Amino acid sequence: MMDEIKRLRTEIDEIDETIVELLEKRLLVVKKIGKLKYNANMGLTDLNREKEIFKKHSKSSLDTDFVNELFELIIKYCKGEEQKTRR
């Protein structure tokens, strides 16, 4: 039983690593978009895009509130990083 738990925890660790890698990739794209928006004199926030993100991910099998909170955190962090590209 303990071997199985250890194996499964290793699997979780690998999944967690993938999640972080994907967030890093997302941030790189966000920074590119931030530069393009800055050069085009566009605002930082695109409420329609945010609504689109929440709507798309509300179809997940995960709890909607959890998914929304998760993406609120991701978007907030990314906006902060995007803001840095404007300095």
Secondary structure as a PSIPRED ss2 file (coil, helix, strand):
# PSIPRED VFORMAT (PSIPRED V4.0)

   1 M C   1.000  0.000  0.000
   2 M H   0.000  1.000  0.000
   3 D H   0.000  1.000  0.000
   4 E H   0.000  1.000  0.000
   5 I H   0.000  1.000  0.000
   6 K H   0.000  1.000  0.000
   7 R H   0.000  1.000  0.000
   8 L H   0.000  1.000  0.000
   9 R H   0.000  1.000  0.000
  10 T H   0.000  1.000  0.000
  11 E H   0.000  1.000  0.000
  12 I H   0.000  1.000  0.000
  13 D H   0.000  1.000  0.000
  14 E H   0.000  1.000  0.000
  15 I H   0.000  1.000  0.000
  16 D H   0.000  1.000  0.000
  17 E H   0.000  1.000  0.000
  18 T H   0.000  1.000  0.000
  19 I H   0.000  1.000  0.000
  20 V H   0.000  1.000  0.000
  21 E H   0.000  1.000  0.000
  22 L H   0.000  1.000  0.000
  23 L H   0.000  1.000  0.000
  24 E H   0.000  1.000  0.000
  25 K H   0.000  1.000  0.000
  26 R H   0.000  1.000  0.000
  27 L H   0.000  1.000  0.000
  28 L H   0.000  1.000  0.000
  29 V H   0.000  1.000  0.000
  30 V H   0.000  1.000  0.000
  31 K H   0.000  1.000  0.000
  32 K H   0.000  1.000  0.000
  33 I H   0.000  1.000  0.000
  34 G H   0.000  1.000  0.000
  35 K H   0.000  1.000  0.000
  36 L H   0.000  1.000  0.000
  37 K H   0.000  1.000  0.000
  38 Y H   0.000  1.000  0.000
  39 N H   0.000  1.000  0.000
  40 A C   1.000  0.000  0.000
  41 N C   1.000  0.000  0.000
  42 M C   1.000  0.000  0.000
  43 G C   1.000  0.000  0.000
  44 L C   1.000  0.000  0.000
  45 T C   1.000  0.000  0.000
  46 D C   1.000  0.000  0.000
  47 L H   0.000  1.000  0.000
  48 N H   0.000  1.000  0.000
  49 R H   0.000  1.000  0.000
  50 E H   0.000  1.000  0.000
  51 K H   0.000  1.000  0.000
  52 E H   0.000  1.000  0.000
  53 I H   0.000  1.000  0.000
  54 F H   0.000  1.000  0.000
  55 K H   0.000  1.000  0.000
  56 K H   0.000  1.000  0.000
  57 H H   0.000  1.000  0.000
  58 S C   1.000  0.000  0.000
  59 K C   1.000  0.000  0.000
  60 S C   1.000  0.000  0.000
  61 S C   1.000  0.000  0.000
  62 L C   1.000  0.000  0.000
  63 D C   1.000  0.000  0.000
  64 T H   0.000  1.000  0.000
  65 D H   0.000  1.000  0.000
  66 F H   0.000  1.000  0.000
  67 V H   0.000  1.000  0.000
  68 N H   0.000  1.000  0.000
  69 E H   0.000  1.000  0.000
  70 L H   0.000  1.000  0.000
  71 F H   0.000  1.000  0.000
  72 E H   0.000  1.000  0.000
  73 L H   0.000  1.000  0.000
  74 I H   0.000  1.000  0.000
  75 I H   0.000  1.000  0.000
  76 K H   0.000  1.000  0.000
  77 Y H   0.000  1.000  0.000
  78 C H   0.000  1.000  0.000
  79 K H   0.000  1.000  0.000
  80 G H   0.000  1.000  0.000
  81 E H   0.000  1.000  0.000
  82 E H   0.000  1.000  0.000
  83 Q H   0.000  1.000  0.000
  84 K H   0.000  1.000  0.000
  85 T C   1.000  0.000  0.000
  86 R C   1.000  0.000  0.000
  87 R C   1.000  0.000  0.000
